Amino acid sequence: MVRRWRERSHSLQGRLARITATGVALAVLVIGVGTYFTAQQSLYHQLDQELVEVASHASGPISTDVEGMGGLNASALQSANVTLILLRADGTVRRVQSMPATITPGPEELAIARTQQGSSVRSVVGQDDGVLYRVVAVPLQTESGNYAMVLARPLDPTRTTLSEIRNVVTIMGVVLIALAGLMGFYSGRQLTRPLKELSGAVKRVTETDELIPIGAYTEDELGELSRSFDTMMHSLASSRDRQRRLIADAGHELRTPLTSMRTNVELLVADEKTGMLPPGARAEILTDVAAQLGEFTSLVGDLVQLSRDDVVTPNPEPLNFATVVASAVERAKRRGPSLGFDVELEPLFIIGEPDTLERAVTNLLDNAVKFSPEHGTIHVRLAGEELRIWDEGPGVAEEDLDKIFDRFYRSNKARNTPGTGLGLSIVAHTMNAHGGTVAAGNQPGAGALFTVRLPAAPPEELAEYDD
């Protein structure tokens, strides 16, 4: 139990509760102290005003009858809970008959009697009873001389009121601090619940390797964090699924050339022992093995290219896409010496990786070379942010248009032609990595049409690379 309490106290939830309680405690302390002293000043000021009013009412009768104290007696003063003293400028003290000498005037009151200016207010302790009194002195002029009228009243009722205020403020402060701590603890539990769910999800992924999203969100920053985590889980799950499919598809595609090569090698080994092959067959088998090795090498290269899942190109740089296309066209001309190339290129400045872009364009041109008829023409147009490549071959069947960029997909027309089935997948991957798109279709009156769209780089972004 103690260990669990320590863990909670050191948790984010416990720290939030302590911070909330501390903040409320400081606020209560400031407000309570301010309230207490404000009430004290107000009560003292009210008491002083009452004593001054009593003095103003008594000054008239007393000024005409100093000897008789204006007819005031002890019972009248006691009923008003006031002690009255006349202090002459020479220090002589006059008291109402039968009134106890609880207080003795001091220098403050003597100064009022002599100067006849202003008033004095102070608190003193009674000589006989030890009671705290509030003492007010005001000037009084009579025919017999200058006096200070000194009035005193016990502070016990006022101090009792202040004590009650202090007790109420203290109790309310303790209650508010306790409530603030509970609210902070509850709020901390509510706020940290998404964090606990996120922590549990991360731990579950670590322990079970299951990419399960949280699925529950709040409308705040923590909810946004949960959404980001779920987005990451979906991305990882999608990436893992793509990897599994790539491995499965690659295994399927690699099995065919490996099986064929194994069969041919076994024939060559058997021929070494028995001489079973007819003249010329051995050379044909070796030629077939060499072709299969070339296909195998090309397939491995394409798989390596597709395994790169970079969203941003590794080494982006400012470039003219028209130069990249022109270089790819030159490579395609060497692969199709009997074909004609109709090329029109306008400048298109982008930020990208020239090698991967050139390979993607080369794949599109190789596809056009593969399906173009003898002495056909391949058309290349780059205008604005759009590159269009079409040939004069048979085109793409409508049922193949949605699948032509899938990995290892090969249409019925392409099954008997050389290739790995990954070239167009690499094109789509490269263009997506550069923020562009590629689409397949058919050119009216011609063959297959591939349209690439790449966004031009803003001038300020190009300027950053120049700097």
C-alpha positions in Angstrom: 0.0 0.0 0.0 2.8 2.4 0.9 4.7 1.5 -2.2 1.6 2.1 -4.4 1.1 5.5 -2.7 4.7 6.5 -3.4 4.4 5.5 -7.0 1.2 7.6 -7.4 2.8 10.5 -5.6 5.8 10.5 -8.0 3.6 10.0 -11.1 2.5 12.8 -13.4 -1.0 12.5 -11.8 0.4 13.0 -8.3 2.6 15.9 -9.4 -0.3 17.6 -11.1 -2.4 17.2 -7.8 0.5 18.6 -5.8 1.0 21.6 -8.2 -2.8 22.3 -8.1 -3.0 22.1 -4.4 0.1 24.3 -3.9 -1.2 26.9 -6.3 -4.6 27.0 -4.5 -2.8 27.1 -1.2 -0.7 30.1 -2.2 -3.9 31.8 -3.6 -5.8 31.1 -0.4 -2.9 32.3 1.7 -2.7 35.6 -0.2 -6.5 36.1 -0.2 -6.9 35.0 3.4 -4.1 37.3 4.7 -5.4 40.1 2.6 -9.0 39.6 3.8 -7.9 39.4 7.4 -5.9 42.6 7.4 -8.5 44.4 5.3 -11.2 43.4 7.8 -8.9 44.5 10.7 -8.2 47.9 9.1 -12.0 48.3 8.4 -13.1 47.4 11.9 -10.4 49.6 13.5 -11.3 52.5 11.3 -15.0 52.0 12.1 -14.2 51.9 15.8 -12.1 55.1 15.5 -14.9 56.9 13.7 -17.4 55.9 16.4 -15.1 57.2 19.2 -14.6 60.5 17.2 -18.3 60.8 16.9 -18.8 60.3 20.6 -16.1 62.9 21.3 -17.9 65.4 19.0 -21.2 64.9 20.8 -19.5 65.2 24.2 -17.3 68.2 23.4 -20.1 70.7 23.6 -21.4 70.0 27.1 -17.9 69.4 28.4 -16.4 72.7 27.0 -18.9 74.7 29.1 -18.6 72.5 32.2 -15.2 71.1 32.6 -15.4 70.7 36.3 -18.6 68.6 36.0 -17.4 66.8 32.9 -20.5 68.1 31.1 -22.8 66.2 33.3 -21.5 62.8 32.2 -21.4 60.0 34.8 -19.8 56.6 35.0 -23.0 54.7 34.3 -23.6 56.6 31.1 -20.1 56.0 29.9 -20.1 52.3 30.9 -23.4 51.8 29.0 -21.6 53.2 25.9 -18.6 51.0 26.7 -16.4 54.1 26.6 -13.8 55.5 29.0 -13.4 59.4 28.9 -10.4 61.4 30.2 -9.6 65.1 29.9 -5.9 65.8 29.6 -4.9 69.4 30.1 -1.9 71.0 28.2 0.0 71.1 31.4 -0.4 67.4 32.0 -3.3 67.5 34.4 -5.7 64.6 34.1 -9.5 64.8 34.8 -11.6 61.7 35.0 -15.3 61.1 35.4 -16.1 60.3 39.0 -16.2 56.6 39.9 -14.6 55.6 36.5 -11.6 53.2 37.0 -8.2 54.5 35.9 -7.7 51.7 33.3 -5.5 53.8 31.0 -3.1 56.6 31.4 -2.6 59.2 28.6 0.7 59.3 27.0 2.8 61.7 24.9 0.6 61.3 21.9 -2.4 62.7 23.7 -0.4 65.4 25.5 0.8 66.6 22.1 -2.9 67.0 20.9 -3.7 69.0 24.1 -0.8 71.3 23.5 -1.0 71.8 19.7 -4.8 71.6 19.4 -4.1 70.1 15.9 -5.4 66.8 14.4 -6.1 63.7 16.4 -4.2 60.6 17.6 -5.2 57.0 17.5 -3.4 54.1 19.2 -3.9 50.8 21.0 -2.8 50.3 24.6 -3.1 47.7 27.3 -5.1 48.6 30.4 -3.1 49.1 33.6 -5.4 47.3 35.9 -7.3 44.7 33.8 -4.8 44.0 31.1 -7.4 44.5 28.4 -6.4 46.0 25.0 -8.0 49.4 24.4 -8.4 51.6 21.4 -7.6 55.1 22.4 -8.5 58.2 20.4 -7.6 61.8 21.4 -9.1 65.0 19.9 -8.4 68.7 20.8 -10.8 70.5 23.1 -10.7 74.3 23.8 -12.4 75.7 26.9 -12.4 78.9 28.9 -10.1 77.3 31.5 -7.5 76.1 29.0 -6.7 73.7 26.2 -7.4 70.0 26.7 -7.3 66.8 24.8 -10.4 64.7 25.1 -9.3 61.1 25.3 -11.7 58.2 24.7 -11.0 54.6 25.0 -13.0 51.5 24.2 -12.0 47.8 24.8 -10.9 45.9 21.6 -12.2 42.5 22.8 -15.4 42.5 20.6 -13.4 43.6 17.6 -10.7 41.0 18.3 -13.4 38.4 18.7 -14.8 39.3 15.3 -11.3 39.2 13.8 -10.7 35.8 15.4 -13.9 34.5 13.9 -12.9 35.8 10.5 -9.5 34.2 10.8 -11.0 30.9 11.8 -13.5 31.0 8.9 -10.7 31.9 6.4 -8.5 29.1 7.7 -11.2 26.5 7.6 -12.3 27.5 4.1 -8.7 27.6 3.0 -8.1 24.1 4.2 -11.3 22.9 2.6 -10.4 24.6 -0.7 -6.9 23.2 -0.7 -8.2 19.7 -0.1 -10.8 20.1 -2.8 -8.1 21.5 -5.1 -5.9 18.5 -4.4 -8.7 16.1 -5.1 -9.7 17.9 -8.3 -6.0 18.0 -9.4 -5.7 14.3 -8.8 -9.0 13.6 -10.7 -8.0 16.0 -13.5 -4.6 14.4 -13.6 -6.2 11.0 -14.0 -8.4 12.2 -16.8 -5.5 14.0 -18.5 -3.1 11.1 -18.1 -5.5 8.4 -19.3 -4.6 8.9 -23.0 -0.9 8.9 -22.0 -1.5 5.6 -20.1 -3.3 4.2 -23.1 -0.5 5.3 -25.4 2.1 3.8 -23.0 0.1 0.6 -22.9 -0.2 0.5 -26.7 3.6 1.0 -27.1 4.3 -1.7 -24.5 1.9 -4.0 -26.3 3.6 -3.4 -29.6 7.0 -4.1 -27.9 5.8 -7.3 -26.2 3.5 -8.8 -28.8 4.7 -7.1 -32.1 1.0 -6.4 -32.8 0.4 -3.0 -34.5 -2.9 -2.3 -32.8 -4.0 1.4 -32.8 -5.6 3.0 -29.7 -8.8 4.0 -31.5 -10.1 6.4 -28.8 -9.4 10.1 -29.0 -10.0 13.3 -26.9 -10.5 16.7 -28.4 -7.2 18.1 -27.2 -3.4 17.9 -27.6 -3.3 14.4 -26.1 -6.0 13.3 -28.5 -3.9 14.6 -31.3 -1.0 12.6 -30.0 -3.1 9.5 -29.9 -4.2 10.2 -33.5 -0.6 10.6 -34.5 0.3 7.3 -32.8 -2.6 5.5 -34.6 -1.4 7.1 -37.9 2.1 5.7 -37.2 0.6 2.3 -36.4 -1.4 2.3 -39.7 1.8 3.3 -41.6 3.9 0.6 -39.9 1.2 -2.0 -40.6 0.9 -0.9 -44.2 4.7 -0.9 -44.6 4.9 -4.4 -43.0 2.1 -5.6 -45.2 3.9 -4.2 -48.3 7.1 -5.9 -47.2 5.4 -9.2 -46.7 3.7 -8.9 -50.1 7.0 -7.9 -51.7 8.8 -10.9 -50.2 6.0 -13.2 -51.2 5.9 -11.8 -54.7 9.7 -11.8 -55.0 9.9 -15.3 -53.9 7.3 -16.3 -56.5 9.1 -14.4 -59.2 12.6 -15.7 -58.2 11.4 -19.2 -58.2 10.9 -19.4 -61.9 14.4 -18.3 -63.1 16.1 -20.2 -60.3 14.2 -23.4 -61.2 15.0 -23.0 -64.9 18.7 -22.3 -64.2 18.8 -25.3 -61.9 17.3 -27.5 -64.6 19.8 -26.3 -67.2 22.7 -26.7 -64.8 21.6 -30.2 -64.0 21.5 -31.0 -67.7 25.0 -29.6 -68.2 26.3 -31.7 -65.3 24.6 -34.8 -66.6 26.0 -34.1 -70.1 29.5 -34.0 -68.6 29.0 -37.6 -67.3 27.1 -39.2 -70.2 27.4 -36.9 -73.2 23.6 -37.1 -73.6 23.1 -33.7 -75.3 23.2 -33.5 -79.1 25.7 -31.2 -80.8 24.9 -27.5 -80.3 22.4 -28.1 -77.4 25.1 -27.3 -74.8 25.6 -23.8 -76.3 21.9 -23.2 -76.4 21.6 -24.1 -72.7 24.5 -21.8 -71.8 22.9 -19.0 -73.7 19.7 -19.7 -71.9 21.5 -19.7 -68.5 23.2 -16.4 -69.4 19.8 -14.8 -70.3 18.3 -16.1 -67.1 21.1 -14.7 -65.1 20.6 -11.3 -66.7 16.9 -11.5 -65.9 17.7 -12.6 -62.3 20.2 -9.7 -61.9 17.7 -7.2 -63.3 15.0 -8.5 -60.9 17.3 -8.2 -57.9 18.2 -4.6 -58.9 14.5 -3.8 -59.2 13.7 -5.3 -55.8 16.5 -3.3 -54.2 15.1 -0.1 -55.8 11.5 -0.9 -54.6 12.7 -1.7 -51.0 13.7 2.0 -50.6 10.7 3.5 -48.9 12.1 7.0 -48.6 9.5 9.7 -48.8 12.0 12.3 -49.7 14.8 11.6 -52.2 18.1 10.9 -50.6 20.1 13.7 -52.3 17.7 16.2 -53.7 19.1 19.0 -55.9 17.7 21.6 -58.3 17.6 20.3 -61.8 16.0 20.7 -65.2 13.8 17.8 -65.7 14.1 18.3 -69.5 17.8 17.4 -69.2 16.9 14.2 -67.3 14.4 13.2 -70.0 16.9 13.9 -72.8 19.5 11.7 -71.2 16.9 8.9 -70.8 15.9 9.3 -74.5 19.6 8.8 -75.5 19.7 5.5 -73.5 16.4 4.4 -75.1 17.8 5.1 -78.6 20.6 2.6 -78.0 18.1 0.0 -77.0 15.8 0.6 -80.0 18.1 1.4 -82.9 15.4 0.8 -85.5 12.9 3.1 -83.8 12.3 6.8 -84.4 12.0 9.3 -81.5 9.9 12.4 -81.8 11.0 14.5 -78.9 9.9 18.0 -77.8 11.1 19.2 -74.4 10.5 22.4 -72.5 12.4 23.4 -69.4 10.9 22.2 -66.1 12.9 23.1 -63.0 12.3 20.9 -60.0 14.0 19.7 -56.8 14.8 15.9 -57.0 17.3 13.2 -57.5 18.4 13.0 -61.1 19.5 9.3 -61.0 16.2 7.9 -59.8 14.2 10.2 -62.1 16.2 9.2 -65.1 15.8 5.5 -64.3 12.0 6.0 -64.0 11.8 7.8 -67.3 14.0 5.1 -68.8 11.6 2.5 -67.6 8.8 4.2 -69.4 10.8 4.5 -72.6 11.9 0.9 -72.3 8.3 -0.1 -72.1 7.6 1.9 -75.2 10.6 0.3 -77.0 9.4 -3.2 -76.0 5.9 -2.8 -77.5 6.7 -0.6 -80.5 6.5 -2.1 -84.0 9.5 -2.4 -86.2 10.5 1.1 -87.5 7.8 2.7 -85.2 8.1 6.0 -83.5 8.1 6.9 -79.8 6.8 10.3 -79.0 8.0 12.3 -76.0 6.5 15.7 -75.0 7.5 17.8 -71.9 5.4 20.9 -71.5 4.5 22.8 -68.3 4.6 20.3 -65.5 3.5 17.3 -67.6 5.6 14.7 -69.4 3.8 12.5 -72.0 5.3 9.4 -73.6 3.4 7.2 -76.1 4.2 4.6 -78.7 2.6 3.1 -81.8 2.1 -0.4 -80.3 -1.0 -2.3 -79.4 -1.8 -0.1 -76.3 -3.0 -1.2 -72.9 -6.1 -3.2 -72.4 -8.8 -1.5 -70.4 -8.9 -4.2 -67.7 -5.1 -3.7 -67.2 -5.1 0.1 -66.7 -5.9 -0.1 -62.9 -3.2 -2.8 -62.3 -0.4 -1.9 -64.6 1.6 -0.1 -61.8 1.2 -3.0 -59.3 4.4 -4.9 -58.4 5.0 -8.0 -60.6 1.9 -7.4 -62.6 2.2 -8.4 -66.2 -0.6 -8.2 -68.7 -1.3 -11.1 -71.1 0.5 -9.2 -73.9 3.7 -8.8 -71.7 4.0 -12.3 -70.4 6.1 -13.5 -73.2 8.3 -10.4 -73.3 11.5 -9.9 -71.3 11.1 -8.0 -68.0 10.6 -8.4 -64.3 7.2 -6.8 -63.9 8.7 -4.2 -61.6 9.6 -1.3 -64.0 6.3 0.5 -63.8 6.1 0.0 -60.1 9.5 1.8 -59.8 8.1 4.6 -61.9 5.1 5.1 -59.6 7.3 4.8 -56.5 9.8 7.4 -57.8 7.1 9.9 -58.9 5.3 9.6 -55.6 8.6 10.2 -53.7 9.0 13.4 -55.7 5.5 14.6 -55.0 4.3 13.8 -58.5 2.0 11.2 -60.2 2.0 8.9 -63.2 -1.0 7.6 -65.1 -1.5 5.1 -67.9 -3.9 5.3 -70.8 -4.1 5.0 -74.6 -3.2 7.6 -77.2 -6.0 7.9 -79.8 -4.8 6.4 -83.1 -1.6 5.1 -81.4 -0.5 2.9 -78.6 0.1 3.2 -74.8 0.3 6.6 -73.3 2.0 7.4 -69.9 1.5 10.8 -68.4 3.9 12.0 -65.6 3.1 15.2 -63.6 5.8 16.8 -61.4 5.4 20.0 -59.5 7.8 22.8 -60.5 10.0 24.1 -57.6 9.2 27.6 -56.4 11.9 30.2 -57.2 12.6 30.8 -53.6 13.3 27.1 -53.0 15.6 27.0 -55.9 17.4 30.1 -54.5 17.9 28.3 -51.2 19.9 25.6 -53.0 21.9 28.2 -54.9 22.9 29.8 -51.6 
